């Protein structure tokens, strides 16, 4: 700049240098602005790239998470000969036929086992997959499901051999099985392939399906193999299934093995309880019911969904009330569960019948029995089981008629026990156990009451000596013969085998009172009341024993207690009226007599009522 000042020529070296320097500075400034814009754009693009990458990563992670829970069945299009495809039998059509057959088999499989308990649960999700071309989100999802999911993927092909059409279906890495036949029988080939797939992928459900279609031997073989390997829970369910086919004779050990393998499961425990009940072991049945209830209190509710768990808890609780003689509580419990929608109408009725009989409300029991009658020969679906209602109510009907002392009606029921017990393709053996353990003892006692002691003794001799009802019937038949040593022996055996159950103690007391020994009777009735404090029968009989001893005040006390638990018992009010009349309390006696006249009475009690004037 000093040179420029001293040399004013236009082409002086200083002026030329300054001009070039100024031009260079302008170029640098322009370049810096462009660079800054480029850098900003680069940063923006980089941020966008990171954002898009993050979004893609989140999307892939979401797809992967969904893939982890993917289950069900995906049937891919089959490979088929070109001539079949040209006539409309494409690979998608064959896959759809297979889908229809699998869906039909699953819909026809009905069992008590919860769907969520299956190791490989389809949950009704069966679909045909249409192939996609190119790379797409669907293809990515399919890849993730293949990596992380639990879907059963089925594919295969149809091809021609020298003289037939061959269909091959594959499931995962399982060896394929060929099904050959004529083209006209393509539907049959697809059905055969569907059964193979069902057996390989859903062995338990397949066994149920085979059983219900009369192929019991195949079902047993499948479940025996399933019980010998795999997870403990799966093996436990397999033993439970096998036990259900063998009930009651060989079923109980299998149920116990299942419960030992998976003590947290409810189903084996409930089968143990039902089997013990049907074979006349109330003490063991009550213990199993308590175990079944304990499984339902676990976090997974014994392997049951919430509603089913609540229903099973209601049923087990009701049986425990019944075994303790607390019929009033059992009645209230089942009504409450029914109002809450936790039990089926049939379950409620099944429980109300013995409760009403135990409460001596025989008309109500009869009305509930009528609700189970059907015009279809008595075969009805109850819960998960097809049962012959005529036979399955025989014990209840015989108990009802025995309580009413309609002995000829009890005998008239006996031929129904010989009905064919087959419903559909399989034979139900459970009634056979109930018959010898619970029904035949009632028939034998009816014979004895009608004077056929030889017939009674012959029939009761065929009943098992570990059946509670049979032991009681043996004792009561001996009482009619006044064989008191035998009475004590059989009643003693009944209470020894079932020490917590009150019924044998109560009936032992009744027999001793009829013998004329009120003090011995009271001792047994006290034992019954201790085990069933809300059981009205021992309290009422205790009151009658006190009447015999002349203790009218004590008798009224016992009748008052019994009335809390069986307020509509005709005999109770009749005896109450008699003891009040003996005390000179005529007005109260008339009230109880009038009450008794409106309630259910046996023929002998009705005659006693008619003879009693106050």
Buried (B, 14 or more C-beta within 10 A) or exposed (E): EEEBEEEEEEEBEBBEEBEEEEEEEEEEEEEEEEEEEEEEEEEEEEEEEEEEEEEEEEEEEEBBEBBBEBBBBBBBBBBBBEEBBEEEBBBBBBBBBBBBBBBEBBEEBBBBBBEEBBEBBBEEBBBBBEEEEEEEEEEBBBEBBEEBBBBBBBBBBBBEEEEEBBBBBBBEEEEBBEBBBEBEBBEEBBBBBBBBBBBBBBBBBBBBBBBBBEBBEBBBEBBBEBBEEEEBBBBBBBBBBBBBBBBBEEBBEBBBBBBEBBBBBBBBBBBBBBBBBBBBBBBBBBBBBBBBBBBBEBEBBBBBEEEBBBBBBBBBBBBBBBBBBBBBBBBEBBBEBBEEEBBBEBBBBBBBBBBBBBBBBBEBBBBBBEEBEEEEEBBBEBBEBBBBBBBBBBBBBBBBBBBBBBBEBBBEBBEBBEBEBEBEEBEBBBBBBBBBBBBBBBBBBBBBBBEBBEBBBEBBEEBBEBBBBBBBBBBBBBBBEEBBEBBBBBBBBBBEBBEEBBBBBBBBBBBBBEBEBBEBBBBBBBBBBEBBBBBBBBBBBBBBBBBBEEBBEBBBBBBEBBBEBBBBBBBBBBBBBBBBBEBEBEEBBBBBBEBBBEBBBBEEBBEBBEEBEB
